[in-house]
Amino acid sequence: MSSPSVDDTGVDALVMGESLVDEIRTPDAEVRRHPGGSPANVAIGLARLGRTVALRTSYGNDDAGALIDRALRRAGVRPVVDDPFGSPTSIARAVIQPDGSARYAFDLRWNPDPTRAMPRSRVLHVGSLGAILQPGRDLVLRSCVEHDGPVSLDLNVRPAVADREPGSRDALQQLVRRGDIVKASDEDIAWLHPGADPLDIAARWVQQGASLACVTRGARGIFAMSARGRMHRPSRAPRIVDTVGAGDTVMAVLIDAVLSIPAADLAVGLEEDALGRLLDRATTAASITLSRRGADLPTSRELALALV
């Protein structure tokens, strides 16, 4: 298994962050292995929506790495992979609870080569474990500062990792200040700003310069806001198999929408009608993922049929 050479061909989106294998144990003790990692899921989701995508990531030359590599290439994602120390692929062990939620334990590595060339992109997306794990998070932050275009951020905090990683809160705060599109769950915000109202924090992000802030609140649905308004949509999940990948699905839809919005419109903020259409698309896409095992994000055709 080898990484392709990176030429100067631009892509719609460059995603930076971890790839890993989810080992999922269901309530009946069955164990399944799926390629995952929030950034990798977002990259695959964008490719399934018809976007050209590169993923700057790390995975090993082992069976788990081969599983990830096949999934990325099958979806049409361009992997940009290096691991100078030959580390094994990262693993996330998830136990699915009776209510469909997942509890995680992680065995992680994120050590990208800062000298490695990366393709040009219209949007740069970062977040999750790749935004807080050293030494890779320094490269993530520097890439966000240097990127000439919108930066998308999904906090996707994993307290089991973040609580033991020094400086993780400060790292995420720096990325929030750079983010043009910022997504977080209410649990993410509770970890970053204990005791604060999640919607007040999202409004603060918009005041600080974010063009779009989105808060996912589980059964309470999704909230989105811009400088020109805010909108809410209830959750659309009539059949939940598990919750793995639902937030990544929302993130992929947000980035896909931003790629279709003129830069001037994004800068002044979306009006409420546009926010509503965006959330309709996001909640519908998430409901498809929730109805399937693992992070199996919808294709553009599946989403179009569900929206009819």
C-alpha positions in Angstrom: 0.0 0.0 0.0 1.5 3.4 -1.0 0.3 6.9 -1.0 -0.1 8.6 -4.4 2.1 11.5 -5.4 0.5 14.9 -4.9 0.4 17.1 -7.8 -0.9 20.7 -8.0 -4.4 19.7 -9.1 -6.9 21.6 -7.0 -9.8 20.0 -5.2 -13.1 21.3 -3.9 -12.2 20.4 -0.3 -9.1 19.4 1.6 -9.8 17.6 4.8 -7.1 17.3 7.5 -7.2 14.9 10.4 -7.4 11.3 11.7 -8.4 8.1 9.9 -9.0 5.1 12.1 -10.9 1.9 12.3 -14.0 1.7 14.4 -14.3 -1.6 16.2 -18.0 -1.5 17.1 -19.5 -3.9 19.7 -23.3 -4.0 19.5 -25.6 -4.7 22.5 -25.8 -8.4 21.4 -21.9 -8.6 21.7 -21.3 -8.8 17.9 -18.1 -7.0 16.8 -17.8 -5.2 13.5 -14.9 -3.2 12.0 -15.6 -0.1 9.9 -13.2 2.5 8.5 -13.8 5.7 10.3 -12.5 8.8 12.0 -14.5 12.0 11.7 -12.3 13.7 9.1 -12.2 10.6 7.0 -16.0 10.2 7.2 -16.5 13.8 6.2 -14.2 13.3 3.2 -16.1 10.3 2.1 -19.4 12.0 2.6 -18.3 14.9 0.4 -17.1 12.6 -2.3 -20.4 10.8 -2.2 -22.1 14.1 -2.7 -20.1 14.6 -5.9 -17.2 16.8 -4.6 -13.5 16.4 -5.4 -11.8 15.7 -2.1 -8.3 15.1 -0.7 -7.7 13.8 2.8 -4.5 14.7 4.6 -4.2 11.9 7.1 -2.2 9.1 8.7 -2.7 5.3 8.7 -0.4 2.4 8.9 0.7 -0.3 6.4 -1.4 -2.9 8.2 -4.8 -4.6 7.8 -6.6 -1.7 9.4 -4.8 0.8 7.2 -5.7 -1.3 4.1 -9.4 -1.2 5.1 -9.3 2.6 5.3 -7.4 2.9 2.1 -9.9 0.8 0.2 -12.8 2.8 1.6 -11.3 6.2 0.7 -10.4 5.2 -2.8 -13.7 3.5 -3.5 -15.5 6.7 -2.6 -13.2 8.8 -4.8 -11.2 10.5 -2.0 -7.5 11.3 -2.8 -5.5 10.1 0.3 -2.4 12.2 1.2 -0.8 9.8 3.7 2.5 9.7 5.5 3.7 8.2 8.8 7.5 8.7 9.1 7.7 6.3 12.0 5.6 3.5 10.5 3.1 3.5 13.3 0.1 1.2 13.3 -3.3 2.5 12.3 -5.4 4.2 14.9 -8.3 2.3 16.4 -11.5 3.5 18.1 -13.4 0.9 20.1 -17.1 1.8 20.3 -19.7 0.0 22.4 -23.2 0.8 21.1 -25.7 1.4 24.0 -29.3 0.2 24.0 -30.4 3.7 22.9 -28.1 3.7 19.9 -25.5 6.0 21.3 -21.8 5.0 21.3 -19.1 5.0 24.0 -15.5 5.1 22.7 -12.0 4.1 23.8 -9.1 5.2 21.6 -5.7 4.0 20.5 -4.5 6.9 18.4 -1.6 8.4 16.5 -1.5 11.7 14.5 2.0 12.6 13.3 1.8 14.1 9.8 5.0 15.3 8.1 4.9 19.1 8.1 7.0 19.3 4.9 4.6 17.2 2.8 3.0 19.1 -0.1 -0.8 19.3 -0.1 -3.2 20.0 -2.9 -4.9 23.4 -3.3 -8.5 23.5 -2.2 -11.5 25.8 -2.2 -12.4 24.8 1.4 -10.2 23.5 4.2 -12.0 21.3 6.8 -10.5 20.3 10.1 -11.6 19.2 13.5 -12.1 16.3 15.9 -9.0 14.4 17.3 -6.7 15.8 14.6 -7.3 19.3 15.9 -6.1 18.5 19.4 -3.5 15.7 19.2 0.1 16.6 19.1 2.3 16.8 17.2 -0.2 17.0 14.3 -2.4 19.8 15.7 0.3 22.4 15.1 0.2 21.6 11.4 -3.6 21.8 11.4 -3.6 25.3 13.0 -0.9 26.6 10.7 -2.7 25.3 7.6 -5.9 27.0 8.7 -4.1 30.3 9.2 -2.5 30.1 5.8 -5.5 28.8 3.9 -6.8 31.3 1.3 -10.5 30.5 1.5 -13.2 29.3 3.9 -12.1 27.1 6.8 -14.6 24.6 8.2 -14.4 23.3 11.7 -16.2 20.5 13.5 -15.2 20.4 17.2 -16.4 16.8 17.7 -14.7 16.6 21.1 -13.9 13.2 22.6 -13.4 13.9 26.3 -11.6 10.6 26.8 -8.8 12.0 24.6 -9.1 15.7 25.0 -9.0 15.7 28.8 -5.6 14.2 28.8 -4.1 16.2 26.0 -2.5 19.4 27.3 -3.7 22.6 25.7 -6.6 21.0 23.9 -9.1 23.7 24.9 -6.8 26.5 23.7 -6.1 24.7 20.5 -9.9 24.5 19.7 -10.4 28.1 20.7 -7.8 29.2 18.2 -9.4 27.2 15.5 -12.9 28.6 16.3 -11.5 32.1 15.9 -10.3 31.1 12.4 -13.3 29.1 11.4 -15.8 30.4 8.8 -18.1 27.4 9.2 -18.2 26.1 12.8 -20.2 23.0 13.9 -20.5 21.6 17.4 -22.8 19.4 19.4 -24.2 20.7 22.6 -21.9 18.2 24.4 -18.9 19.7 22.6 -19.9 23.2 23.8 -20.5 22.0 27.3 -16.9 20.7 27.4 -15.4 23.8 25.9 -17.7 26.3 27.8 -19.0 24.6 30.9 -22.4 25.9 32.1 -23.0 28.1 29.0 -26.0 28.0 26.8 -24.9 26.4 23.5 -26.9 28.8 21.4 -25.4 31.8 23.1 -21.9 30.4 22.3 -22.9 29.8 18.7 -24.1 33.4 18.5 -20.8 34.5 20.0 -18.9 32.7 17.2 -20.9 34.5 14.6 -20.2 37.8 16.3 -16.5 36.9 16.2 -16.6 36.4 12.5 -17.9 32.9 11.6 -20.2 33.0 8.6 -22.2 30.0 9.7 -22.5 28.3 13.1 -24.4 25.1 13.6 -25.3 23.3 16.8 -26.5 19.7 16.8 -28.7 18.8 19.9 -29.6 15.2 19.4 -33.4 14.6 19.7 -33.8 18.4 19.9 -32.7 18.8 16.4 -30.2 21.2 14.7 -29.8 25.0 15.0 -28.0 27.2 12.5 -27.3 30.8 12.7 -25.6 33.5 10.6 -25.3 37.3 10.9 -28.7 37.6 9.3 -30.8 35.1 11.2 -31.1 31.7 12.9 -33.1 28.6 12.1 -34.1 25.3 13.8 -35.1 22.0 12.4 -36.2 19.0 14.5 -34.4 15.7 14.2 -35.6 13.3 11.5 -34.7 9.9 12.8 -37.7 7.5 12.6 -35.4 4.5 12.7 -32.0 4.6 14.6 -29.7 1.7 14.1 -26.7 3.6 15.6 -25.5 7.2 15.8 -22.0 6.7 14.3 -21.3 9.2 11.5 -24.5 11.2 11.9 -22.6 14.4 12.9 -20.1 13.9 10.1 -23.0 13.6 7.7 -24.3 17.0 8.8 -20.8 18.4 8.4 -20.4 17.1 4.9 -23.7 18.6 3.9 -22.7 22.0 5.4 -19.4 22.0 3.4 -21.2 20.9 0.3 -23.6 23.8 0.6 -20.8 26.3 1.2 -19.1 25.2 -2.0 -22.3 26.2 -3.8 -22.6 29.6 -2.2 -21.0 32.7 -3.7 -18.2 34.0 -1.4 -19.9 37.4 -1.1 -23.2 35.8 0.1 -21.4 33.7 2.6 -19.5 36.7 4.0 -22.6 38.7 4.7 -24.5 35.7 6.1 -27.3 33.5 4.9 -30.9 34.6 5.3 -33.3 32.5 7.3 -34.9 30.8 4.2 -31.5 29.7 3.0 -30.6 28.4 6.5 -33.9 26.5 6.6 -33.2 24.8 3.2 -29.7 23.9 4.4 -31.0 22.3 7.6 -33.7 20.4 5.7 -30.9 18.8 3.6 -28.7 18.2 6.6 -31.3 16.5 8.8 -32.5 14.4 5.9 -29.0 13.2 5.2 -28.3 12.5 8.8 -31.5 10.4 9.1 -30.2 8.1 6.3 -26.9 7.6 8.1 -28.7 6.9 11.4 -30.8 4.2 9.7 -27.6 2.2 8.8 -24.8 0.5 10.7 -21.5 2.3 10.9 -20.6 5.6 9.3 -22.4 4.9 6.0 -23.1 8.4 4.6 -25.6 8.9 1.8 -24.8 9.5 -1.9 -26.1 12.5 -3.7 -28.7 10.3 -5.4 -29.9 8.8 -2.1 -30.2 12.3 -0.6 -32.1 13.7 -3.7 -34.6 10.8 -3.5 -35.2 11.3 0.2 -35.8 15.0 -0.3 -38.5 14.5 -2.9 
